Amino acid sequence: MKKIAITTLGCKINQFESASFQSSFEALGCLVVPFGEAADIVVINTCTVTGKAGAQSRQCIRKAVRTSPDAKIVITGCHAQMAAQELLEMRELQDNPLCIVGNGNKHLLVKAALQEEICDLSMLIGKISKKTDICHLPVRRFNDRTRAFLRVQDGCNSYCTYCIVPYTRGISRSLPAAEVLRQAEIFAAEGHKEIVVTGIHAGMYGKDLQEGKDIGALLQDLCQATPTVRYRLSSIEPLEINRNLLTLMARQKNFMPHLHIPLQSGDDEILGRMNRRYTAKQFAEVIDLCREIIPDAAIGIDVLVGFPGESEENFANTEALLEGLDCTYLHVFPYSKRPGTIASTFKNQISRALKEERVDRMRSLGDRKKAQFYRNYIGGKREVLVEGKRNEQGLLKGFTDNYIPVIFGGDDNLMNTIVTVELVENIDTHVFGIPQTENR
């Protein structure tokens, strides 16, 4: 029995793909062990969205070689796609059997990992820009029994100037609806109570297919096919949010009222230089529409701080826009100069110190928004999906339908069930609650 170790960096898509690798290895009689234990084969699913992510990917490779000096090292993901030659030249990898698998060929990874022959790198890496079909990567279950990620789309056609992803993931490609539904039914049968529908650019779902379904129609099919499963949409671009999608979210009981929307900048000049195709005014109108149709929804917003040439006035415009928006939380990132992107060639790069200062200001605003949102629901009752692990204090934990993290006391039999909880007190980053008697 071969021992396989798998580690995953980066996005939800990578996590879904690694779950597929694990399912396939196990189906073939392999034993999957935690990364860091000695293994015969080590799979590293890398990220390269920032320079730091690429460095972390290389650190994982070095750790794999130290832990399993005789193992076959299988490297995939975005860093493998962008830096295959650099990986081939890594000194640490010179004595190990090596296999590098590009993002367009991940469906071949398990077979390549287990074969005795030397990997055909030119075939396995491939040209991602030529891929027109999505990799078919079925998953049996996630290790986290409560929640699973369901990848419905891959690739991106947007070419934002700061982003490397279109060059590592290729053009937008969608999984046919029948296969999406089949995967969701497998997750439901395995006991997953919540599915996060995800993609590199999920709002582009279906545009490359002939089925006539967009992301909203797909979500409606999913909610109706597996009514006992809660669904969340991981992220969607502002101009891809429309009244039909929001009305579905409002009416469909198992489509959670939770939106995560990338803004990046609230200044029109910076948005233009980022190649983001909307204005600050349009973004605000989208948030207003969300609040009109789903008043209780959690609305998270991505913000990219310190883009090249961002003046104090540009940043102040972003700050003012977000101050005035009725949103729930902010995901704030400092701009990272990524070689290979258009923005990396821009002049007037912002100093690290100034970026850190602006990030702190924006995160402080996000903390205030989040605390206010939580306070709005103190004294009320919400349904909470209880996770399979307790927190450090031994309390149960989970998220409400509208994404409020809740902690409370209770027995283990509440794990992986949906419990009605009275929200009592806002404590730091969580809300303390009292469970009611019924659960399902």
C-alpha positions as CSV (number, residue, x, y, z in Angstrom):
1,M,0.0,0.0,0.0
2,K,1.6,3.3,-1.1
3,K,1.5,6.2,1.3
4,I,0.4,9.5,-0.2
5,A,0.8,12.9,1.4
6,I,-1.1,15.9,-0.1
7,T,-0.7,19.6,0.8
8,T,-2.7,22.5,-0.7
9,L,-1.9,26.2,-0.9
10,G,-4.2,28.9,-2.1
11,C,-7.8,29.0,-3.3
12,K,-11.0,26.9,-2.8
13,I,-10.5,25.5,-6.3
14,N,-7.2,24.0,-5.3
15,Q,-8.8,22.5,-2.2
16,F,-11.5,20.9,-4.3
17,E,-8.9,19.5,-6.7
18,S,-6.8,18.1,-3.9
19,A,-9.9,16.4,-2.5
20,S,-10.4,14.8,-5.9
21,F,-6.8,13.6,-5.8
22,Q,-7.4,12.1,-2.4
23,S,-10.6,10.4,-3.5
24,S,-8.8,8.8,-6.5
25,F,-5.8,7.6,-4.5
26,E,-8.0,6.0,-1.9
27,A,-10.2,4.3,-4.5
28,L,-7.0,2.7,-5.9
29,G,-6.0,1.3,-2.5
30,C,-3.5,4.0,-1.4
31,L,-3.2,5.3,2.2
32,V,-3.4,9.1,2.4
33,V,-1.3,10.4,5.4
34,P,-1.0,13.9,6.7
35,F,1.6,16.2,5.0
36,G,4.7,16.1,7.1
37,E,4.6,12.3,7.6
38,A,6.9,10.1,5.6
39,A,5.3,9.1,2.3
40,D,6.0,7.3,-0.9
41,I,4.4,10.1,-3.0
42,V,4.0,13.7,-2.0
43,V,1.6,15.9,-4.0
44,I,2.0,19.7,-3.6
45,N,-0.9,21.8,-5.1
46,T,0.8,25.2,-5.4
47,C,-0.3,28.8,-5.6
48,T,1.3,31.8,-7.2
49,V,-1.2,34.6,-6.8
50,T,1.5,36.6,-5.1
51,G,5.3,36.4,-4.9
52,K,4.9,35.3,-1.3
53,A,2.6,32.4,-2.4
54,G,5.2,31.2,-4.8
55,A,7.8,31.3,-2.1
56,Q,5.5,29.3,0.2
57,S,5.1,26.7,-2.5
58,R,8.8,26.2,-2.8
59,Q,9.1,26.0,1.0
60,C,6.5,23.1,0.9
61,I,8.6,21.4,-1.7
62,R,11.7,21.6,0.5
63,K,9.8,20.3,3.5
64,A,8.5,17.3,1.4
65,V,12.0,16.4,0.4
66,R,13.3,16.6,4.0
67,T,10.4,14.5,5.3
68,S,10.4,11.9,2.5
69,P,13.8,12.0,0.9
70,D,13.1,9.0,-1.4
71,A,9.5,10.0,-2.3
72,K,8.2,10.8,-5.8
73,I,7.4,14.6,-5.7
74,V,4.4,15.6,-7.7
75,I,3.9,19.4,-8.1
76,T,0.8,20.9,-9.6
77,G,-1.2,24.2,-9.3
78,C,-0.5,27.7,-10.5
79,H,3.2,27.9,-9.4
80,A,3.9,24.7,-11.3
81,Q,2.1,26.1,-14.3
82,M,4.1,29.4,-14.3
83,A,7.5,28.2,-13.0
84,A,8.0,24.7,-14.3
85,Q,11.6,25.3,-15.4
86,E,12.5,27.0,-12.1
87,L,11.1,23.9,-10.3
88,L,13.1,21.5,-12.5
89,E,16.2,23.4,-11.5
90,M,15.6,23.4,-7.8
91,R,18.7,21.9,-6.1
92,E,16.5,20.0,-3.6
93,L,14.7,18.1,-6.3
94,Q,17.7,16.7,-8.1
95,D,17.7,13.4,-6.3
96,N,13.9,12.7,-6.3
97,P,11.6,11.3,-9.0
98,L,9.7,14.4,-10.1
99,C,6.4,15.0,-11.8
100,I,5.0,18.4,-12.7
101,V,1.4,18.6,-13.8
102,G,-0.1,21.7,-15.3
103,N,-3.6,23.1,-14.3
104,G,-5.1,21.8,-17.6
105,N,-4.0,18.2,-16.9
106,K,-4.9,17.7,-13.3
107,H,-7.2,14.8,-14.3
108,L,-4.0,12.9,-15.2
109,L,-2.2,13.5,-11.9
110,V,-3.1,10.4,-10.0
111,K,-2.2,8.1,-12.9
112,A,1.1,9.9,-13.5
113,A,1.9,9.8,-9.8
114,L,1.4,6.1,-9.5
115,Q,3.1,5.0,-12.8
116,E,6.7,3.6,-12.6
117,E,7.8,5.4,-15.8
118,I,9.4,8.8,-15.8
119,C,6.7,11.5,-16.3
120,D,6.3,13.1,-19.7
121,L,6.7,16.7,-18.5
122,S,5.9,18.3,-21.9
123,M,2.6,16.4,-22.0
124,L,1.6,16.9,-18.4
125,I,2.5,20.6,-18.2
126,G,0.9,21.6,-21.5
127,K,-0.2,25.0,-22.7
128,I,-3.0,26.2,-20.4
129,S,-4.1,28.9,-23.0
130,K,-5.1,26.1,-25.4
131,K,-7.4,24.4,-23.0
132,T,-11.1,24.7,-23.9
133,D,-12.5,22.0,-21.5
134,I,-12.5,21.9,-17.7
135,C,-10.7,19.0,-16.0
136,H,-13.2,16.4,-14.8
137,L,-12.2,15.8,-11.1
138,P,-14.8,13.9,-9.2
139,V,-14.7,14.0,-5.4
140,R,-16.1,11.4,-3.0
141,R,-16.0,13.6,0.1
142,F,-14.1,16.3,2.0
143,N,-12.3,15.6,5.2
144,D,-14.4,18.3,6.8
145,R,-17.7,16.4,6.9
146,T,-19.8,19.5,7.5
147,R,-18.9,21.6,4.4
148,A,-17.6,20.8,0.9
149,F,-16.4,23.0,-2.0
150,L,-17.9,22.4,-5.4
151,R,-16.0,23.7,-8.4
152,V,-18.3,24.5,-11.2
153,Q,-16.0,26.7,-13.3
154,D,-12.3,27.4,-14.0
155,G,-10.3,30.0,-15.7
156,C,-10.8,33.8,-16.3
157,N,-11.1,36.1,-19.3
158,S,-10.9,39.4,-17.4
159,Y,-7.1,40.1,-17.3
160,C,-7.1,42.5,-14.4
161,T,-3.7,44.2,-14.6
162,Y,-2.6,43.0,-11.2
163,C,-3.6,39.4,-11.6
164,I,-1.6,36.4,-12.9
165,V,-4.6,33.9,-12.7
166,P,-5.6,34.1,-16.4
167,Y,-2.1,33.1,-17.4
168,T,-2.1,30.1,-15.0
169,R,-5.7,29.0,-15.3
170,G,-6.5,29.7,-18.9
171,I,-9.8,30.9,-20.3
172,S,-13.2,30.4,-18.6
173,R,-14.4,26.8,-18.8
174,S,-17.6,25.4,-17.1
175,L,-18.6,22.0,-15.8
176,P,-21.8,20.8,-17.5
177,A,-24.8,21.1,-15.2
178,A,-25.5,17.4,-15.1
179,E,-22.0,16.7,-13.7
180,V,-22.4,19.6,-11.2
181,L,-25.6,18.1,-9.9
182,R,-24.1,14.6,-9.7
183,Q,-21.2,15.9,-7.6
184,A,-23.6,17.7,-5.3
185,E,-25.7,14.6,-4.8
186,I,-22.5,12.6,-3.9
187,F,-21.7,15.3,-1.3
188,A,-25.2,15.2,0.1
189,A,-25.1,11.3,0.3
190,E,-21.8,11.6,2.2
191,G,-23.4,13.8,4.8
192,H,-22.1,17.2,3.9
193,K,-24.7,19.7,5.1
194,E,-23.3,22.8,3.3
195,I,-21.8,23.2,-0.2
196,V,-19.8,26.2,-1.3
197,V,-20.2,26.7,-5.0
198,T,-16.9,28.1,-6.3
199,G,-15.0,28.9,-9.5
200,I,-12.1,31.2,-10.5
201,H,-14.8,33.5,-12.1
202,A,-18.0,31.8,-11.0
203,G,-20.2,34.5,-12.6
204,M,-19.0,33.4,-16.0
205,Y,-20.5,30.0,-15.5
206,G,-22.3,28.5,-18.5
207,K,-21.2,31.1,-21.1
208,D,-19.0,28.6,-22.8
209,L,-21.6,25.8,-22.8
210,Q,-24.7,25.4,-25.0
211,E,-27.0,24.6,-22.1
212,G,-28.4,28.1,-21.6
213,K,-27.8,28.1,-17.8
214,D,-26.1,30.9,-16.0
215,I,-24.8,30.7,-12.4
216,G,-28.3,31.7,-11.0
217,A,-30.1,28.9,-12.9
218,L,-27.4,26.4,-11.8
219,L,-27.9,27.4,-8.2
220,Q,-31.6,27.0,-8.5
221,D,-31.2,23.5,-9.9
222,L,-28.8,22.6,-7.0
223,C,-31.0,24.0,-4.3
224,Q,-34.0,22.0,-5.6
225,A,-32.1,18.8,-6.3
226,T,-30.6,18.6,-2.8
227,P,-33.0,20.5,-0.5
228,T,-31.4,19.3,2.7
229,V,-28.1,21.0,1.7
230,R,-27.3,24.6,2.4
231,Y,-25.6,26.4,-0.5
232,R,-23.3,29.4,-0.5
233,L,-21.8,31.2,-3.5
234,S,-18.1,31.8,-2.9
235,S,-17.5,35.0,-4.8
236,I,-19.2,36.9,-7.6
237,E,-18.2,40.1,-9.6
238,P,-20.4,43.2,-8.9
239,L,-21.9,43.5,-12.4
240,E,-22.8,39.8,-12.4
241,I,-25.2,40.3,-9.5
242,N,-28.7,40.9,-10.8
243,R,-32.3,41.0,-9.5
244,N,-33.0,37.4,-10.6
245,L,-30.0,36.0,-8.6
246,L,-30.9,38.1,-5.5
247,T,-34.6,37.1,-5.7
248,L,-33.6,33.4,-5.8
249,M,-31.4,33.9,-2.8
250,A,-34.3,35.6,-0.9
251,R,-36.9,33.0,-1.8
252,Q,-34.9,29.7,-1.8
253,K,-34.6,28.6,1.8
254,N,-31.3,26.6,1.3
255,F,-29.5,29.3,-0.7
256,M,-27.7,31.2,2.1
257,P,-28.0,35.0,2.3
258,H,-24.3,35.7,1.9
259,L,-22.5,37.5,-0.9
260,H,-18.8,38.0,-1.4
261,I,-18.1,40.8,-3.9
262,P,-14.7,42.1,-5.1
263,L,-14.4,45.9,-5.1
264,Q,-10.6,46.3,-5.1
265,S,-10.8,50.1,-5.2
266,G,-13.4,52.7,-4.7
267,D,-11.7,55.2,-6.9
268,D,-12.6,55.3,-10.6
269,E,-9.1,56.2,-11.8
270,I,-7.5,53.2,-10.0
271,L,-10.3,50.9,-11.1
272,G,-9.6,51.9,-14.7
273,R,-5.9,51.2,-14.3
274,M,-6.7,47.9,-12.7
275,N,-8.9,47.0,-15.8
276,R,-11.9,46.6,-13.5
277,R,-15.0,47.2,-15.7
278,Y,-17.3,49.2,-13.3
279,T,-17.3,52.5,-11.5
280,A,-17.6,53.2,-7.8
281,K,-21.1,54.5,-8.4
282,Q,-22.1,51.2,-10.1
283,F,-20.7,49.2,-7.2
284,A,-22.6,51.2,-4.7
285,E,-25.8,50.7,-6.7
286,V,-25.2,46.9,-6.6
287,I,-24.9,46.9,-2.8
288,D,-28.0,49.0,-2.5
289,L,-29.9,46.4,-4.6
290,C,-28.6,43.6,-2.4
291,R,-29.9,45.3,0.7
292,E,-33.2,46.1,-1.0
293,I,-33.9,42.4,-1.8
294,I,-32.0,40.6,1.0
295,P,-31.8,43.0,4.0
296,D,-30.3,40.3,6.3
297,A,-27.5,39.2,3.9
298,A,-23.9,39.1,4.9
299,I,-22.0,41.2,2.3
300,G,-18.2,40.8,2.2
301,I,-16.0,43.0,0.0
302,D,-12.5,42.5,-1.3
303,V,-10.3,45.6,-1.2
304,L,-6.8,45.8,-2.7
305,V,-4.8,48.6,-1.1
306,G,-1.6,50.3,-2.4
307,F,-2.0,49.7,-6.1
308,P,0.8,51.5,-8.1
309,G,0.1,55.2,-8.2
310,E,-2.6,55.2,-5.5
311,S,-2.6,58.7,-4.1
312,E,-3.9,59.7,-0.7
313,E,-6.9,61.1,-2.6
314,N,-7.5,57.8,-4.4
315,F,-7.3,55.9,-1.1
316,A,-9.6,58.4,0.6
317,N,-12.2,57.8,-2.1
318,T,-12.1,54.1,-1.4
319,E,-12.4,54.7,2.3
320,A,-15.3,57.1,1.9
321,L,-17.2,54.7,-0.4
322,L,-16.9,51.8,2.0
323,E,-17.8,54.0,5.0
324,G,-21.1,54.7,3.3
325,L,-21.9,51.2,2.2
326,D,-24.1,48.8,4.2
327,C,-21.6,45.9,4.1
328,T,-20.7,43.2,6.7
329,Y,-16.9,42.7,6.4
330,L,-13.9,43.6,4.4
331,H,-11.1,41.3,3.1
332,V,-8.2,43.7,2.8
333,F,-5.0,42.8,0.9
334,P,-1.9,44.9,0.2
335,Y,-1.0,45.1,-3.4
336,S,1.8,42.6,-4.2
337,K,4.0,43.2,-7.2
338,R,3.6,40.0,-9.2
339,P,6.1,39.5,-12.1
340,G,4.3,38.7,-15.3
341,T,1.4,41.0,-14.7
342,I,0.9,44.4,-16.4
343,A,0.7,46.3,-13.1
344,S,4.2,45.0,-12.2
345,T,5.6,47.4,-14.9
346,F,3.7,50.4,-13.6
347,K,5.7,53.3,-12.1
348,N,5.0,54.9,-8.7
349,Q,4.9,51.6,-6.8
350,I,3.8,52.3,-3.2
351,S,6.2,51.8,-0.3
352,R,5.6,48.9,2.1
353,A,5.2,51.3,5.0
354,L,2.5,53.3,3.3
355,K,0.7,50.1,2.2
356,E,0.8,48.8,5.7
357,E,-0.6,52.0,7.1
358,R,-3.5,52.0,4.6
359,V,-4.2,48.3,5.2
360,D,-4.5,49.0,9.0
361,R,-6.9,51.8,8.4
362,M,-9.0,49.7,6.1
363,R,-9.0,46.7,8.4
364,S,-10.1,48.9,11.3
365,L,-13.0,50.1,9.2
366,G,-13.8,46.4,8.4
367,D,-13.8,45.5,12.1
368,R,-16.2,48.3,12.9
369,K,-18.6,47.2,10.1
370,K,-18.4,43.6,11.2
371,A,-19.1,44.4,14.9
372,Q,-22.1,46.6,13.9
373,F,-23.5,43.8,11.7
374,Y,-23.2,41.3,14.6
375,R,-24.8,43.7,17.1
376,N,-27.8,44.0,14.7
377,Y,-28.8,40.4,15.5
378,I,-28.2,40.2,19.2
379,G,-31.4,39.0,20.9
380,G,-32.6,37.2,17.8
381,K,-32.5,33.6,16.6
382,R,-30.7,32.2,13.6
383,E,-30.1,28.7,12.2
384,V,-26.5,27.6,12.7
385,L,-24.7,24.7,11.0
386,V,-22.5,23.2,13.8
387,E,-19.0,22.2,12.7
388,G,-17.3,19.0,13.5
389,K,-14.6,20.4,15.8
390,R,-14.8,22.5,18.9
391,N,-12.9,25.7,19.5
392,E,-9.9,26.1,21.8
393,Q,-12.2,26.6,24.8
394,G,-14.2,23.5,24.1
395,L,-17.2,25.2,22.8
396,L,-19.2,24.2,19.7
397,K,-18.9,26.6,16.8
398,G,-20.6,27.3,13.4
399,F,-22.0,29.9,11.1
400,T,-25.5,31.3,10.9
401,D,-27.2,31.4,7.5
402,N,-26.0,35.0,7.1
403,Y,-22.4,34.1,8.1
404,I,-22.2,35.2,11.7
405,P,-19.7,33.0,13.5
406,V,-21.3,31.7,16.7
407,I,-19.9,29.8,19.7
408,F,-22.1,28.0,22.3
409,G,-22.1,25.0,24.7
410,G,-23.7,21.7,23.8
411,D,-23.2,18.0,23.3
412,D,-21.2,16.3,20.5
413,N,-24.4,15.1,18.9
414,L,-25.1,18.6,17.8
415,M,-22.1,18.5,15.4
416,N,-22.9,18.5,11.7
417,T,-26.5,19.4,12.4
418,I,-28.4,22.7,11.9
419,V,-29.4,24.2,15.3
420,T,-31.5,27.2,16.1
421,V,-29.4,29.5,18.3
422,E,-30.4,32.6,20.2
423,L,-27.6,35.2,19.7
424,V,-26.8,36.6,23.1
425,E,-23.5,38.6,23.2
426,N,-20.9,39.8,20.7
427,I,-17.5,38.6,22.0
428,D,-14.5,39.7,19.9
429,T,-14.7,38.0,16.5
430,H,-17.7,35.7,17.5
431,V,-21.2,35.9,18.9
432,F,-22.0,33.8,21.9
433,G,-25.3,32.0,21.7
434,I,-27.7,29.6,23.4
435,P,-28.9,26.6,21.4
436,Q,-32.6,25.8,21.3
437,T,-33.8,22.3,21.8
438,E,-34.5,21.3,18.2
439,N,-31.9,20.4,15.6
440,R,-31.8,18.6,12.3
